[in-house]
Amino acid sequence: MQEHVFKRKRRINGKPVSSHCYYGHYTLANDARQRTVCLKVTDLQVAKSILHKIVQEAEREAAGIVAPKQLRESAQKPLAAHQDDFLADLKASGRDEMYQANLRCRLVKLLKECGWQYPKDVTPDSFMTWRNHQTLAAKTLNDYLDAARGLMRWMQRAGRLDQNPLQSVRKVKTAGQEVVLRRAFSDDEVRRLLEVAGPRKPVYLTALNTGLRRSELAALQKGDCFLYGDNPFLKVRASTTKNNKAATIWLNEEVAAELKKLVALGAGLDEAVFETIPGMDQFRKDLVAAGIPFVDAQGRRADFHALRHTLATNLARCGVLPRVAMEFMRHSEMRLTNKTYTDVAHLPLAEAADMLPKFTTKKGTQKWTQDLGAAGHLLSSAGTNQIREEEHKTIDNKEVCHALSSTGAEGQELELAHPSRVEPETF
């Protein structure tokens, strides 16, 4: 171990000039690195005393006898001050204002109701005790836990905390505990809604076919619309999306035609596409006018965000690959698309069962097999050169698919020998 007190020297106009205050050099026994500190005093003996205390403290920290100085100082700092530093860092990193506001609201509530004044007060037991007395939804309780954990992880990375005290706390199971349940709209409900929507029809139609959220629709500008090529699409800017990522959203001809009425050639590119986005009150009035219940018999809501659920469900009904549907929905994981946003009540489960191969037949009768690659059309099996009787298959398919297009009439019979292609019905 070495320690040495000195004054820094430099040349000014060719003359050596010493610093006003003393500095100190020191090295530890098991660390050859030389450290330099400013002692901020002008008296030599005082400087030596201060440097000796610094070296003693560094040796205790290296031996694990005392916690590092930064941890000790952080432990004496109120948790509310750490919270403010955490939120300021989030703002500097570019997190959106809504995220910051929600996080601040949750942290303020936790600090107050859990009695967390200093970092040492944050314990698993204190949080679980608070959580056990709450009547909030399971997902909301998990959001509070994520907020507290986020603050603790930030303090740990910044060297203000040795370990995350809430790491061992488990989240609440959310399956079956959802307070707000949503459902997808049926094709008939969508048609009725669009019929009564009036000037709001382009908003609803765009939401149904793009999955854009209310705030994203409001931020959509005419310069984001590319409607006149062979494949029309929207360019959604990163600053307007929930995940802060830019995206390209492809449009079908129906949506492009509606948007062309609002986006004239040569118009101001920074102008909003939609003058207003209907609020919840207006949306519920449109539901009443269309004869659509806001809450069904199962307690599931048909609110504006349910339009996004409808898109995910329709993608599944059309046989779109899950990975493609996830990208179309702009989800971070496939579980959200398949489990949370897809309404299984609208999936063609009965048709899927009917498409399975048949394994039992009576002796002496004509055998038939099912070609799954041809979307369920029955083909005559090999072993006979003459079809003994004409077979018809009733296909009830209300989905808009490339393989089987909806005709709007259930039970339409298709002849096996001359299957016809029907154009998809639009809303």
N, C-alpha and C positions, 0 to 999 in steps of 0.2 A: 504494500500500500504506500502510495506517495501523495503528498499534498504540498502545494507551493503557492504563495501569494506574490502577485506582481502587479505592475501597472503597464498597460499597453503603451507602446511608443509608435509614433508615426512622424513623418517629416512634413513640415509646412514651410514653404518658401526656402527649402534646403536646410532648415533647422529642425533637430529632433524635439518633439513635444510629447510629454507623458500625459496619459489620461488622468482625469480628475479623481475617479474612483478606482478602487482596487478590484482586480480579478483573481480568480483562483483556478489552478490546475490540480486535478487529482485522478488517481487510478486506484482500483480495488484489487484485493489480493488475487482473486480468481478471474480477473478481467483486465487485460492489458490495454484496453481502450482508454485514451486520455480524454477527460471531460473538462470543459471550461465553463465557469459560471461567473456572472457579474455579482460581486458582493455588495455593491451600492453603498460603500462607506469610504471615507477618506483617511481614517485612522488605521495604522498598520496592525496594532494589537487586536483591535476589534475585528478587522478583516480576518486575521488568523483564527480567532475564536469562532466566527461565523462559518468559515470553511471547515473547521474541525467538526462542528455540529452537522454540517451537510454530509461529510464523509461518514460519520457515525450512523446517520439515518440511512444512507445508501447501503451500508454494510448490513444493517438490521433488515432492510427490505430484501437484500440478496439472500440472506439466511432464512427468510420467511418468518422472522420474529414479529415484524409489524407489516401491515398492509402498505402497498405503494402510496406515495403521497397523494396522487391524483384520486385514488379510491377513497382515501380518508377525507379529502376535501369535498368530494362528491357526496359522501355520506352525510356531511354537515349541511349540504345545500338542500333547500326545500324541494320536494318532488314537483311542485307546481312550476318552479323555475326550470327544472329539467324538461318538463312538458313543453314550456314555451320555446326552449331551444330546439326540441324535437320537431315541433310544428314549423318553426322558422327554417329548419333544414329541409323539410318536405317542400315548403314553398320555393326555396332556392333550387331544389331539384326538379321543379316543374310540375308537381302534382296539382290537379285541378282544384278549384276553390270549393266545390261541393264535397270532395273527398276530405279536404282539410277541415271544413265546417263540421261534418259528421264525426270525424275523429276527435275534434276538440270537445264537442258536446258529450261524447261517450266518456272521454278521459276526465272531464270536469265532474261528471256524475259519479264516476268510480272513486275519484280522490275524495269527494265529499262524503259519500255514503259508506265507503269502506274505511274511512278514517286514515287514509294514507297521507301523512304529512312529510315523511322522509323515506328514502329508499328502503331503510330497514323495516318499515311498516308493511311493505308489500310481501305477503306470504300466501301460499296456496290456501290455507285455512280461511284467511280473511276474505278472499275472493269467493270461495265456495259457500261460505256462510252468507255472504251478500246474495249470491245467485239463488240459494235455496229459498229466499224470501221474496223472490220476484215472480210476477205473473206475466212476464213478457214472453213472446214467442221463442221457440227453441233457436231459430236462426238468429234472432236479435240477441239472445244471450251469447251465442257464439261470436257475434260481431263485437260485443263488448270484450270478450276474452281476446279476440284478435287485436283489438285496439290496445289493451294493456300489454299484451305480449310484444306488440310492435314497439312500444315505448321502451320496454325492458331490453329488447334486442338492440335497439339503437344505443342505449346507454352502455350496453356490453361492448359493442363495436367501438364506441368512443372512449373506452377505457374508464368509464364512470361506474361500472358495475362488474363484479367478478363473475357472476353467473345469473342466468335468467331464473328468478324464483317461481315463475308461473309455467315453466316448461313441462312440469309433471301433471298439470291440470288437464283433464280430458274434456273434450267438447261434448255438448249435449247432442243426443241423437235427434235428427230432424225428420227422419222418415215417419210419416203418419202424424207428425206434430205441427204441420204447417197451418198457420192461421189463415193466410190468404191462399186459396186454391183457385187456379184458373183452368179454363177449358178452351178448346178450339171451337171456332164457329163451323157449322155445317155449310155445305155449298148453298143450300136453300136460304139459310140465314144470311149469308154473305150477299146473295142477290137481293134479298129484301132490304138489307141495310143500305146497299148502294142505290136502290130505287128511291129511298126517302132522304138520302144524304144531301141532295142539291149541290150547292157550291163546295161542299166538303167531300164530295165523291173522289176527286183526285188524291186527296190526303189519305183516305181510307184505302183506296186501291193501291197506292204506292206502298203504304205500310204493309198491306197484305202480301205483296209480291217481293218486297225487299227486306222486310224485317227491321227497317229503320225505326228507332225509338222516337218518342215525341220530341225530345230536344234535338235529335239529329235531323228530323224533318224540318224543324224550325230553322236550323242553321244551314239547310241546303240552299245553295245559291245557283243562279242560272248558269254561271260559269262552270259549275260542277256537272252539268248535264251535257251528254254527247248523244243526241237523239237521231241524227240524220244519216248515220252509216248503216251498213248491213247488219251490224250487231250493236244496237244501242246500249248504253251503259251510263252509270253514275260514278263519278270520282268523289268519294267521300274523304274530306280532309281530316288529317290526324287530330287537329285541334278541336274537332266537333264530335269525335267518337268517344264512347265510354272507355275503351281500352287505349286511347291515345295512339291508335294506329290507322294509317290511311288504308283505304280499301276500294276495290273496284267491284261494283255491283251491276250485274248484267240484267237487262230488262227484256220482257217479252213485248210483242207488238202492241198488246192492249194497253199496257202501262205507258209505253213510249208515246202512243197516240194521245193519251190524256195529258201527258206532260207537254207535248208540243203545243197544245192549246194555251199553256201558261208561259212557255218559254219561246218567245218570238225571236227570229233571227235578227241579230244586230242589237238586241236589248242589252242593258247594262249587266255586265257579267257578275257584279257584286250585289245585284238585287236578289232578294229572297224569292224562291220559287213559289211558296205558299204565303199569302198575305197573313193568314192566321191559322193556328193549329187549334182545333176544337178542344175545349177543356172537358173535364169529367162531367160537368152538368150538361153540356151540350151533347156529349156522346150518349149519356143516359136517355136524353130526350129522343135522340135518333133511335135508340134501342126500343123505346116504348112505341114510337111511330111504326117501327118495323115488326112489332109484335115479338120481340126477342127478350126473354127474361134476363135480368142482370145477374141473378143468382138462380141456379138450377136446383133440382130436387136433391142433388148431392152436396149442395153448399158451395159449388164452384162458380167463380165470377166470370163474367164476359165483359171485362173492362178494355180499355184501349190497348194495354199490353198483351191482351189475349189475341190481338191480331198477329203478334209475333209468334205466339204459340200455334196459331193457325197455319202460318207459313211452314214451321218445322213439321207439323203433322201432314200437310199436303206434300212436302218433299218425301216423307216416308211412304205415303200412299202411292206416289208415283214410282216408287222403286228406286229412288236416287240413292246411290251408295252413301253409307253413313259418313265416310270421310269427306265426301263432296258436300253433303248437307251441313257438316260442321263448319266448313269453310264458308259456305253460303250464309250461314247464320252468324259468322264471325265469332264463334265460341272458342275458348281456349282449350277445352277438352270435350271429348265425344259424349261423356256422361251427361253433360248439360243438354245436348241436343236430343239424345235418345231417351233419357229418363225424365228430365224436368220439363222440356218444351214439347215433346211429342205426346199428343192425347191418344192413348191406345184405344179409346172408345170409338175413334173414327178410322181405325186401321181395318183393312179387309181381312179379318181373321176367318170369317166363314168361307170366303173365296179361297183362302190359303188351304183350308181343310179340304175343300172340294178338288183342289189341284193335286193332292197327293195321289200316288199311284194306287190302283186297285189290285189286291192280291188274291181275291177269291172269285172264282167263276164256276158256273155249272158245266158239267161234262157235255160235250157236243155243241156248245154254243160258241159263237164267234168271240175271240179274245181281243181285247183292246188295251192299248197302253197309252200313257199320257206323256206327251212331249213337253217337259217343263220349260225347255228353251224356247218353245213357241207360245209361251204364256197360256198354257192350259188347253190348246186345241187338241182334240182326240184324233189320233192317226190309226188307220187300220193296220193290224199286226201282220207280219209276214207269215206265209203258210197257206194262203188261199189266193186265187187269182180273180175271184169274183166277189164283190161285196154283196152279201145276202140281203141286207136291209139297210135303208138309209138312216143314218144317225144324225141327230141334231143335238147341239149343246147350247143350253141357255146360259148366257153370260151376263151376270148382273154386275156391272162395273161402273161405279159412279165417279171414279177418279180420272183426272186428266193425265194420261200417261202417253208415252210414245208408242208402247207396244199395243195397249188397248185404249182407245180413245172413248170418252164418254159420249153417249148419244142422248142422254137426258131421259131415256125411257128404259125402265127396268125390264129385264127378261127378254131382250131382243134376241131372236134366234139367228145364228150364223151358220150357213151351210159349210160343211167341212171341205167339200171339193172346191168351193169358190168363196173363201173368206173375203169379206169386204172391209175396207179401211174407212172409218168414219172420222171426220174432222173433230177435234176437241171442242167442246162447248165452252164458251167464255162467259164470264160473269156479266 
